[in-house]
Every structure is written in C-alpha cells, then in structure tokens.
Amino acid sequence: MVVTSLLLVAGLVLLVLGGEFLVRGAVRIAAHVGISPMLVGLTVVGMGTSAPELAASVQASFAGSPGIALGNIAGSNIANLLLILGSSALIAPMLVPRSALWRDGGVGVAATLALIVCGHTLGLSRVAGLALLACLVGYIVFAYRQERLGRDHSAAYDRATAMVEADPALTPRQADGETLWKPIALVLFGLVLIVSGGNLLVTSAIAIAAELGVSDEVIGLTVVAIGTSLPELATSVIAALKKEGEIALGNVLGSNIFNVLFIGGVTGTIAPTVVPPSILAVDLWVVLGASLAVMLFALTGGRLNRLEGAALVALYGTYTMFTVGAF
C-alpha cells in the first residue's frame, strides 16, 4: 500500500511537471509563429494547463476505469468550487462582478447539464465528445471577441492571467535569437512526462481502490481530482494573496468550463466511455449545486466573504466524507 501510494504521488508529480514543460514550450512556439498573446492565453495556456487532468481522464478511460475518468472531471470541479474558491475567500474576501459571474458561471452550469444529458443518452461517446469540443470552440471565440471589444474579462482570460502570474515563464513572448527546436524539445519532453505520469497515476489509483476495497469512483472523485487540481489551488491562492479576487474566481470558473468541455470532449472523442451511474446520479448534481451556491453567495452582496468561504470549505469536507462513506 505504501509503495502504491508513493507511485501515485510520483505520477502526480510527473503530470504537473509535464504540464509545465508542455505549456512553456507551446507558448514559445506560438510566439514564434506570430499568434497574438491574447489568443495564446485563451488557447495554449488555457488548454495546456489542463493537460494533467486530460491525461488522467483519457488514460483511465483507455484502462477501462470510467469511475476515475469521469470522477476526475466531476471531482475537480467540486474541489474548484468548494475547496479552492473557499480557501481563496478565506485568505482575502473577493469582490465579484455579477455580469461575469452569471455569464461564465452560467456557461459552467450549461456544460455540466450537457454532460448529464450525455450520460442519460449517448454516454461520453465520440458524438458527445465532438459536441463538447464544438461548444468549447464557441466559448473561446466568444471570449476572444469579448477581449477585443474591451468588455468584462471572461473566465478563460482570467484563468490564463492567473497561470501567468503564478508562473511568469508562461508569458507569451519570444526570446531573442531562440531557435525553434528548443521549445519543440520542451513540448516533447512534457508529453513524455505527462503520458508516463498519467499511466503511473491511473495504474496506482486502480490498485489503491482494489486494496482499500472501494470503487474507482471514490478514488477519482477524491485523490485523483484533488491531486490534478493542485495547480488551480496554487494559482487561485496566489491571486487571493494579491487581492485579485476577480482573477481567482475566473481561474476557478474557467477551469470548470475546460474540465467539462475540453477534457470531457477529448476523452469522449478518442477514448469513448460511459458515465458511471453513481456520478450521474449524485456528483454531477453536486457540481450544479456548488455552482449555484457560489452564484447565490456573490449575488447576496456582490462578494465572497470569509464566512462564505468557510462555508464552502466545510461543504467540501462534508461532501468528501459522504463520498468515502457512500462507497
């Protein structure tokens, strides 16, 4: 059990490091070919920073473990809304632009409802996956137009900003005299780490579930979801410490949108799977409830205060205990 747990941790470390190398290299390649910094942030940074979650879900689906694949998506979104956003509000109460909250929060709610509909009809099939990816493209185009028109920042923009603030190396700029092979090598090295880490994580997570006598779902919803959400936790906490509550909130909302549309879309497209009945009946509805709770808290005063942050964290603790106990 100890060895398996260490292997799982090693898999998480490889995933995070691989994602870091991948995004750094991809950002520099994008700068080489002349893609605008705004578009780099919305696409390369936004998708690249989801690489750890993507690798975990895709490889779990290939391994025949939909509980880990879908549990990672649902569990990450729950952790984002309750644990990460709640912790950020405890550090520094955040003012919340209502228009942005309802717009991006509404997109997250719609994406979750779409996944629920898929679960009751097609499953996470190729058709469903392609439909989710099409919705993601539409959202990115919308976010890009919002920025071009100088309107309220989208969650996708705030997420990219949070990642760049946490790691300045992700800033879209081209180093003078740098050859293209260096960033390509970074991308390839990152991919190797991500694939290796994802395989190690999924294999050890399945083994731990067997050793503990629990289902794959509980491991996916808790251990895997929390582990792959650590970068979002770090970036939101950094934003909160800088009193940038809007960016911290946008990071969470943007991450949730990408989790469903990007990770769910790619997983369904290249590794179709089912949505486990327990996740369909309980956890995706918890995502919806948590989304609405955050929107309600912000609506009551236009901000998330420390008391509401504590309530969100307490709700996450309750959810985790229920999940572990229910399985």
N, C-alpha and C positions, 0 to 999 in steps of 0.2 A: 504493500500500500504506500509506504514512504517513497519507494523508488518510482512508482507510478505517478505519485503527486509531484515529485521533482521533475519528471518528464513532462508533465502538463505545464508546469511553470516554465520549463525550458522552451516548450512550444509557444507559449505566450510571448516570451522574450524575443524569440526569433520572428514572430509575427510583427511585433511592434518595431523591431529594428529593420526588418524587411520593408515594412511600410514606409519607414523614414527614408531609407535609401531610394526606394521606388519614387516617392514624391519629389525628393530633391533632384533626382536625375530627370524626371519627367518635366519638372518646372524649367530646368535649364535647357532641355531640348525644345520646349515650347518657345522659350525666348529666342533660341537660335533660328527658328523658322518664322519668327515675327508675329506670333499670336499676341493679342493685346493682353496686358496684365489683368484687366478685369475679367476677360474670358478665361484666362489661365486659372484665376482664383475660383471661378464658378464651376469649372470642369476638372482641370488637372488636380488642383488641391482638394476640391470637394470630393471627387471620386477616389483619388489616390489615398486620402486619409481613411477611407472606408475599406481599404484593402485587407486589413486583418480580419474584420468581420466577414468580408466577402469570402476570403479563403476558408475560414472556418465553416461557413454555411455550405459552400459548394462541395468541399471535401467530405463533409458529414453526409450530404445528400448522395454523393457517389458511394460512400461507405454503407449506405442503406440505413442511415440514422436520421430520419426526418425530425425526431424529437430534438436533436442537437441543432439541426439546420434551421428549423423554424423557432425553436426555443431561443436561439441566439438572437434572432431578429426581434421577437416579442420581448424577451428579457432585457435586451439592450435598450429598447425604447422605454420600458418601465423604469430601468435604472436611470436613464437620462432624465426622465420627467420627475421622478420622486427623489432619488438619491443625489444625483449630480446637481439638479436645479435647486433642490432643497438645501444642499450643502453650500452652494454659491450664495443663496439668500441669507443663510446664517452668517456668512462672512461679511456680506455687505448687502443690505436691502437694496432692491433694484427697481428703478422706475421702468415702467413697461409701456411702450407706445401701443395703444389699443388697436389702431388700424393694422399695424404689423403683426400683432399677436393674433388677431382674428383672421388675418389673411393667411399667414404661414401656419398657424395652429389649425386653421380650417383645412389647409392642404393636407396636413398630417392626419387629421381625422378622416378626411375623404380617402386617403391612401390606405388607412387601416380598415375602413369599411370595404374598400375594394378587395383587400386581402381576405376578409371574412367571406365576401361573396364568392371569391375564387375557391375558398375552402369548402363551401357548400355546393359548388357546382363542378368546375373543371379541375380543382386541385391546383397545385402550383405547377401547371403544365407549361409546355412551350408557348401555347397561345396566350395563357395568362402572363407568363414571363415577358413576352414581347409587348403585351398591352401595358404592363407596368413600366417597361423601359420607354415606351412611347409617351407615357404620362410624364416620366422624368425629363425627357427631351422638351416637352411642352413647358414644364416648370422652369427649366434652365433658360429657355428662350424668354419666358415671361420675366424672370429675374434679371436677365441681361437688359431687356428693354426698360425695366424699372430704373436700373442704374444709369442707363444712357439718358433717360428723361429727368434724372435728378430727383426722383421721388424717394419715399421711405426705403431704406435698405431692406433687401429681402433676407430671409434666414440663411439662404445659400451664401450670400455675400458676407453676412456676419460670421458664419462658420469659417469661411476662408480667412477672414480677418483674424479671428481667434487663433487659428492654427499658425498664421504667420507671426502673430505677436508671441506665441509660445515658442516658436522656432523661426527666428529671422532668416535662416537659410532657405526658407520656402518662399521668400520674396522673389517675385518673377523679375529677374534681371540677368543679363548675360555678362559673364566675366570677360574682360578684355583679353583677346588672344587665346581663349579657351577653345580647344578642338572638340568636335562633336563626339569623338569616341569616348571621352571621359564620362559625360552624363549617360551615354548609352550603356557603358560598363556599370554605372551605378544602378540603372534600371534593371539590368540583367541580374546583377548581384542581389538586388532587392527581391526580385522574383524568385530566385533560388531560395532565399531565406524564408519568404512567405510560403512557398509550396512546402518546404521542409517543416516549417513551424506549424502550418495547418495540419499536415499529416500527423505530426507528433501530438498536437493538441487533441485532435479528434480520436486518434487511437487510444491515448491515455484516458480521455474522458469516457469513452465507451468501457474501458477496463475498470475505471473507478466506479462507474454505475453498476457494473456486474459485481464488483467486490462489495459494494455497500448494499446491494440488493434493491436498488431503486431504478426507476426508468431513465432512459436517455433524456426525457423531457426535463426532469428536475436538474440534471447537470447542465443542460443547455440554457435553461432559464436563470440559473444562478451562477455557477462557477465560470462557464464559458462566456456568458453575457457580461458579467462584471469584468472579467479579465480583458475582453476585447473592447470594453468601454473606458478603460483606464486613460487612453489619450484624450477623450472628451472630458473626463473628470479633471485632468490636469489643465487643459486649456480653459475650461469654464472657471476653475478656481483662480487661475492667473487673471482672467478678465475681471472677476469679482474683486480681487485684491487691488486692481487698478481702478475700481469704482466704475467699471464699464458693464453695467448690468444689461444693457440692451444687447451687447455682443455676447455675453454669457447666455442670455435667453436664446438669441439667434443661433448660437452654436448647438444648443440642445434641439431646437425645433428643426434646424437644418439637418442635423444628424438623424433624427427620426424619419424625416422625409426620405433621405438617401437610404436608410436601412430598409424601408419597405420597397421603394420604387427601384433602387439600384441593386441592392443585394438580393431582394426577393425576385426582381426581374431577371438578373443574370443567372441566379440559381435555377429558376424555372426554365430558362431558355436552354442552358447547357446541361443541367442535371435535374430534370423534372422529378418531382416528388409529391407526396400527399401532405396535407396539413393535419397533424395529429388531432384527433377528436378532443382531447383534453385542452390543448392550446386553443382550439377553435371555440370551445365552449366556455373557457374561463379567461385565459391570459390575454387574448386579443381584446376582449371586452374590458379587461383591466387597463390596457393601453388607452382605450377610448375614455374610460372613466378618469384616468390620470390626466389625460389631455384636457378634458372638460373642467376638471378641478383646478388646474393651473390657470385656465382661461377665466374661471369664475373668481379665483383669488385676485387676479390682476384687474378684473372688471370692478370689483368692490372698491378699490382705492387707486387704481392705476399703478400699483406697485406690488412687489412681493416683499413682505417684511420678514423679520427674523422669526416671528411666531408662526407665520405661514410656512416658512422654510423648515422649521422644526416639525410642523405637522406633516409635511411631505416626507421628511426623513423617517418619521415614526410610521407613516403608512407603508414605506418601503420595508421597514423591519417587520411589520405585521404581515405583509404580502410574502416575504421570504420565509417566515416561519410557517405560514399556511401552506406554501408550495412544498416545502420539505416534508411537512406533516401529512399533506394530502397524498403524497406519493409513497 
